[in-house]
Amino acid sequence: MLDKEISQLISEGYSVDELEHHISQLHEYNDIKDVGQMLLGKLAVVRGVTTKELYPEFGLDMSD
């Protein structure tokens, strides 16, 4: 299935290098987001609140 999606993107004009770079950036973003979630979780424990309660304080949306 992945090969089919890659072939589709290539037929739309994307290069393999662009796709690999984009995938690499997504991995980095997800790693950073995971660290942020971990820090919010630790702060929530220290404050005795839920992480959901911290979102407004840091300007975050629940879909973030």
N, C-alpha and C positions, 0 to 999 in steps of 0.2 A: 504494500500500500504506500509506504514512504517513497519507494522508487517511482511510483506512478505520480505522486505529488511533485517530486523533484522534476520529473520529466515535464509535467505541466508548467511549472514555473520557468523552466529553461525555454520551453516553447513560447512563453510570454515575454522572453527577452532578458530574463535574469541569468547571471553567470553563476557557476558553481562557487567561485571565490566569493561573490556577494552573498550567496546563501550561507556559506560556511561562516563568514564574518557576522552575519545577522544572527545565526544560531549561537555563535560564541558570545555575542553581546547579550542575548537572552539569558544564557547561562550565568553570566556575570551579574546581570540585573536580579535574577532569582536568588543568587547567593547573597547579594547585598540585602535584598528584601527579607530573606530568612534571618539574617543577623538582626535587622531592625525589629522583626517580630519577636525574636528571642529577647532583645533588650526591653521591648515593651512588656513582655511577659514578666521579666524579672522586676521591673519597676512596679508593675501591678501588684506583685506579691509583696514587695516592700511597703507599698501604700495600702495594702489590704483592699484593693479594688479589682475590678475586671479589666482586661485589656480594652474591652469595648468602651469603658468609661474614660479611658485615656485618649481615645481617638480625637474627640473635639479639642482637647487641650493642645494637641500637636497638629491641628488642622487636617486630620486624616478623615477620609470617607470610608465607610465599612466595605466598600467595593475595592479599596486600595490593596 
